[in-house]
Amino acid sequence: MANTIKLEIVTPQGTAYSEDVEIVTLPGVEGQMGVLPHHVRLMTQLVPGEIIVRKNGQDHFLAAGEGLIDVTSDRVAIVTDMAIAAETIDEARVEEARQRAAARLREKISSEEVATVNASLARSLAQLRVKHRHRKSPEP
């Protein structure tokens, strides 16, 4: 492909994505940002949300957690605690995790536990938002 940028997403479980893409849209700390080939050098924070990847004219969607983004003119490297393709998100399991986290926040817990539970809640909500946005509508 003539005008692409290498996207690499790494999680604690391993490489979640590694392909040449046309554009990637990321949830950054300052809002959504699009990265095209030949982008200016940039390092920023990834926040929980949706990564949109355009490859061969098709958009692919991933739910992402917190992490770091490193952009060069020919590469986008992301290190994150979560990256899950929309089509593989188990909505029932994620909803259970969201409910457990919300219930845990209502208990008396330490500030360290609050931070951990909030991070878990943010990851669950990101997955649910991505899944709901890209749920296939039933055919008429």
Number of C-alpha atoms within 10 A of each C-alpha: 9 5 12 19 24 20 20 18 19 18 18 11 9 8 13 18 18 13 13 20 23 22 22 22 16 24 22 21 14 10 9 14 12 14 19 19 19 14 15 11 12 11 13 14 17 24 23 25 25 26 25 17 23 16 16 11 10 9 13 15 21 25 25 29 28 22 18 17 21 16 22 17 15 17 21 26 18 27 21 21 17 21 28 19 18 23 14 9 16 12 15 10 10 18 16 12 17 21 13 14 20 15 11 15 16 9 9 9 11 9 9 9 13 17 12 13 20 17 17 18 21 20 24 25 20 22 29 22 15 22 22 12 12 13 11 9 6 5 4 3
